[in-house]
Amino acid sequence: MKTEKKIFKNIIASTAGKISGDLAAFIFLIYFAREFGASYFGQYAFAMSLGGFLSILVSLGLNKLVIREISKDKSLNKKYMSNMLATQGALVIISWSLIAIIVLLSSFDNTSKLIILIIGAYQVLYKYSQLIQAQFDAHEDMEYSAFLEIFHKIVILLLGSVSIVIWNDPVVTLLAYPISALSMFVIGLKISFSKYERLDFSINIPFIKELLTKALPFLILLVLAQFYDRIGIIILTAVHGDEATGIYAAADRLIITIVIGLGLFGGALFPVMSRFAKDSPQKLIVTYRRAVRIIVVTILPFSTFLYLLGEQIILLLFGEVFIKSADVLMIMSWA
């Protein structure tokens, strides 16, 4: 019963944090799309996809490894986090430099280049902040992860909205993203230091090599997931341009915002199931079966709702300019 209560608490904390945060970010995106149109929204979506794909170099699957290993043995916290914070700090610089090189060698216009650099900075900093969230998840203190998620998305909403009102410039507006991610990292680190032991940011090369080997399965899954999520928008931009990407991205963001709870549900279960895999395989099987039943019962009503009312939803949220997004939404509701 104690375990079930902790799972429930973590699911509620994660779901509330992620949904509240993503709702704030989604409200901002609606405002951004209505104000600047499908073309700039497409540039934003492309930058998010490219930055998200290249920022894999920051985490390399290590964040999931942190959750798995520290949840099994809390005494490993300092050893893992000290090495990973130092390693990923270096990878943040390398990843953003790679994005900058790609931008400089590309034929994009100056506005697109600036948007990619800004959103790329956000993606690598956000991935770095997720290491702190992984530490909280490993200790099953997911209310702190939830707080960080809400905080940084609200910063995006507030700073971005103010920027639209004052400057009405898409590039200046999107600066809210890296500012929010950097704030998220600093506050998360302060919470971590106050709740757990202070870290020394050291790098043990043999240990890092061992971690990278252990993290390989997570890295493969991460690459596949990012490829599945991002490659469509990258190809669409290359073939049909920014406006078509913006039309597609409106439906895509709506779907992601609605179904985000499924990912949170799995995230809340992951540290507990890692512990069950070591201590109680039978409980692991029971928990897995219950989780599958809950997911199936949850997704069917959502898919039906989006399919039947797709056009009305798009008109209400994004306006007439994005009416073609309704057809995309109806297809994606079952995908």
N, C-alpha and C positions, 0 to 999 in steps of 0.2 A: 504493500500500500504506500509506503514511504517513497519508493521509486516511482510509482505511478503519479503521485502528487508532484514530485519534482519534474517529471516529464511534462505534466500538465502546466506547471508554473512556467517552465521554459518555453513551451509552445505558445502560451498566452503572451509572455514577454516578447518573444521573437516575432510573433504575428503582429502584435500591437505596434511594436517598433518599426517593423518593415513596412506594414501597410500604411501606418501614419506617415512615415517618411516618404514612401513612394507616392502616396496621395499628394503630399506637398509638392514633390518634384513633378508629378503629372499635371497638377494645376499650373505650375510654372510653364511646362511645355505647351499646354493649351494656349496660355497667354502668349508665349513666344511664337507659336505657329500662327495664331490669328493676327499677330502684329506684323510679322515679317514674311509670312507666306510660305508656300510649299518649297520653293527653291532653297531658301535659307534653312528651312527645317530639314531638307534633304542633306545639305552640307553638314549640319549638326549630326544627323544620323550616321552619315558616312564617317565623320571624325570619331564618333563614339565606337563604331564598329572597328575601324582601323586601330584606334588606340587600345580598345579592349583586347583585340587579338595580339598586338605586340606587347601589351603589358603582362602577358603570360610569363615573360622573361623575369618579372619581379617575383612572382610566387613560386613558379616551377613545381607546383603541387605540394609545396612544403606546408602550407597552411592546414590542409587536411591532415597531414602527418602530425602536426602539432596537436590537433584535437585528439587524434587516435592515441598517441603515445602519452601525452600528459594526463589524459583522462584515466589511463590505466595506472599511472604512477605520478602523483603530484610532486614528488621530490625531484623530478626531472625538469621542473619548470625553469629554473635559472639557467641550467645548462643549454636547454633547447632555445629559449627565448633570447639569451645573450648572443648566441651564435647566429640565430636567424635574423635578428634585428640588424646586426652589423652586415651580414651577407646581403640581405635584401636592400639595405640602404645603398650599397654599392650598385646593386642591380637596378635600382630606381634611376640612377644617373645614366647607366648604360642604356636602359630601355628608352628613356626620353631622348638621349642622343641619337639612337637609331631612328626614332620617329622624325627627329629634326633633319637627319641626313636624307631620309626618304622624301620629306617635304621639299628640301632644297634642290633635289635632283628631279622633282616632278614638274609637270607643266600646268599645275593648278594656278588659278589667279591668286593675287595677293590676299584677298579676303579669305578664300578657302584655306590657304596656307596658314594664316593666323589662327583660324578656327581649329584646324587640325593640331597645331602646336599647343593651343590652350587646352583643348579637350584631351590631348595626349598627356599633358602634365597632370590633369585631373585623374586620368585612368591609372597612371603609375603611382600617384600619391594615395589614391583610394585603395589600390591593391596592397600597398604598404600598410595602410591603416587596418586592413582586414587581418593582418597578422596579430594585431592587438585584440581584435574581436575573436580570433581563433583561440587565443589564450583564455579569454573570458568563457568561451564556449566549452573549452576543455575542463575548466573548473566548474562547469554548469552554473555559472553566474551570468546568464544570458540577458538579464535586465540591463547590464552595462553595455552589451552589444546593441541592445534595442535603443538605449539612450543615445549612443553615438550615431546610430542610423537616423533616428529622428532629428537629432541636432544638425547633422550636416545637410540633410535635405531641406530643413527649414531655413538654414542659412542660404541655400541656393534660391529658394522661393523669395525670401525677403530681399537679398542683395540683387537678384536678377530682376525682380519686379521694380525695385527702385531705379535700377539702371535703365530699364525700358522707359520709365516715366521721365527721367532726367535727360538721358543722352539719346534714347531711341536708336541705338546702334547695336547690331547683333554681336559684333566682336567684343565690345566693351561689356555687354550683358553677360556673355558666356564666361567672363573672368570670374564670375561667382562660383563656378565649379572648382577650379584648383584652390581658390581661397577656402572654400568649405572643406575640401579634403585635407588640406594642411591643418586647419583648425581641429578637425576630427582626430588626426594623428596626435597632435600635441595634447589634447584633452584626454584621449585614450591612454597615452603614456603616463600622464599624471595620475590617473585613476589606478593604472596597473602598479605603479611604484608605491602608491599609498596602501593598496590592498594586498599585494604580494611583495616579495623581496625585491630590492633594487638590483638592476641588472648592470653588467659591466661592458656590454657591447664588444665582447672579444670574439675573435675568429679562430677556431681550431680547425685547420685545413683537413686533417684526416677525418675528423668528426663530420664536417660538412660533406665530404665525399660520401661518407656512409649514409648521411641523411638523403642526399640526392639519389642514391641507389634505392633506398627504401621508398622515396617519394615518386619513383618512376611510374608505378601504376596510377597514382593520382594525377601525375602530369599528363599521361596519355588520355585519361578521362577528361581532364581540363581542356586539352587541345581539341578533342573531339566535340566537347560541348561548345567551346568558343567558335569552332568552325561551323557547327550547326546553327548557332545563334547569329553569327556575324557575316558569314561569307555571302549570303543572299544580298545584303545591302551593298557590300563592296562590289559584287558583280553587277548589280542593278545600276549603280552609279556609273560604272565604267561603260555599260552598254547604252543606257537610256538617259543618263544625266541626273541632275540634282532634283528637278521637279518631280519626276517619276519616283525617285527615292523618297521624297517627302510624302507623297501620296501613300506609298507602302508603309512608311515608318509610322504614320498616324495610327493605322490599324494595329501594327506590330506593338507599339508602345501600350496601346489599350489592352491588348491581350496579355502582355507581360505584367502589367499592373494588376490585372484581375486574378491571374493564376499564381501570383507570387507566393501565396500562402502554402502551396504544395511544396515548394522548395524549402520554406521555413519549417514546415512539418518534418521534412526529412532531416534538416539541419538540427532540429531539437532532439531528434531520435538518435543521431549519429554517435554522440559521446556515450549515451546510455547503451546502445547496441554494441559499441566497442568494448565496454566493460562486460556486457553479457557474453560476448564472444570468448572472453578470457575466463569468466567465473561461472557462467550458467548458459550453456548452449541451448538448453530447452526453453529458457525464457526468451532467448534470441529468436527462436522459431515462432513462438507465440506472439511476440511483439511484431514481428515482420508480417504475419498473417493478418493481424488486426489493422496494421497500417495500410495494407493493400485494400482491405474492405472499405476503410474510411475514404481513401483516395477515389475509388471507383464511384462511390455514392455521391461524392462531392462534385466531380467534374461534369457529370451528365447534365444537371440543371443549368450550370453556367453555359455550356456549349449550346444548349437549346435556346436559351435567352438571347445570346449574342447572334445566333443565326436568324431568329425571327425578327429581331428589332435592330439589326445592324445599321440600316440606313438612318433611322431616327436617332440612334445614338451618335453617329458621326455628325449629323447636322446640328445636333444640340451642342456637342462639345467643340467641334472644329469649324463648323460653318460650311457654306456652299462651296467654297474653294476646294474643300477636301471631299466632295461628294463621291468621287471615284473610290475613296478609301472604303466605302460601304461594301463593295464587292469583295475587296481583299479581306475585310473583317469576316464576312460570311463564310469564306473558304477557310480562313485560319481558325475559326471557332471550333472546327472539327479536326484541325491538324495538330 
